[in-house]
Amino acid sequence: MALPTQTDANKAGMVPFQLTDSDGIVHNTMGGAYITFGTGTPNATVTAPIGSLFIDVTNANLYMNTDASTTWELVSAQT
C-alpha cells in the first residue's frame, strides 16, 4: 500500500512551532498541544495545554498534561 503524498492543501493550518524557554526546555507544537523535552519531572514547573506531552530526556519517562496548567501524569516510565 502506498502512503499518501503530503500536499500544501492538507498541510494548511499546521504550522510547526519550536521555542526554547529561559529554563532551556524545548517546546514543539502542531496546533494546541505541545511536545516538550526537558530533564526531570515537569510537575509544578512546566505549564502547557491539556494533552501536551513532556519527554524527560534524562531517563526517557513520558508525561501528559492533565489540567492545562502544571499537573502532569506519568504515562510511561523506563525501568
C-alpha positions in Angstrom: 0.0 0.0 0.0 1.4 3.4 -1.0 1.4 6.2 1.5 -0.4 9.4 0.5 1.7 12.3 -0.5 1.5 15.4 1.7 0.3 18.4 -0.3 0.1 22.1 0.6 -3.7 21.7 0.8 -3.6 19.1 3.5 -0.8 20.9 5.5 -2.9 24.1 5.7 -3.2 25.3 9.3 -0.4 23.0 10.6 2.4 25.4 11.4 5.3 23.8 13.3 6.5 25.8 16.3 9.6 25.5 18.4 10.6 27.6 21.4 13.3 27.2 24.0 12.3 28.9 27.2 14.6 30.5 29.8 15.0 27.2 31.6 16.3 25.5 28.5 13.1 23.5 28.0 12.2 23.0 24.3 8.6 23.3 23.3 7.2 22.0 19.9 3.6 22.2 18.9 1.3 21.4 16.0 -1.8 23.2 16.9 -2.8 23.3 20.6 -0.8 20.6 22.4 2.9 20.8 23.0 5.6 18.1 22.7 8.1 19.2 25.2 11.6 18.0 26.1 13.5 18.6 29.3 15.1 17.0 32.3 13.3 15.6 35.4 9.6 15.8 36.1 7.5 18.7 34.7 5.1 18.7 37.7 4.7 22.1 39.2 7.3 23.7 36.8 6.1 23.4 33.2 2.8 24.9 32.1 1.2 23.5 28.8 -2.2 22.9 27.2 -4.1 19.8 28.3 -3.0 16.7 26.4 0.6 18.0 25.9 3.4 15.6 26.2 6.7 16.0 28.1 9.7 13.7 27.5 12.3 13.6 30.2 15.5 13.2 28.2 17.4 12.1 31.3 15.6 8.8 31.7 13.0 8.7 28.8 9.9 9.0 31.0 6.8 10.3 29.2 4.3 12.6 30.9 0.9 14.0 29.8 -0.6 17.3 31.0 -3.9 16.7 32.6 -5.1 20.2 33.6 -3.8 22.8 31.1 -1.5 24.1 33.8 1.3 22.4 35.7 -0.2 19.0 36.6 1.4 16.1 34.6 0.6 12.3 34.8 3.4 9.8 34.2 2.3 7.8 31.1 5.3 5.6 30.6 8.4 5.0 32.7 11.6 3.3 31.6 12.7 0.6 34.0 
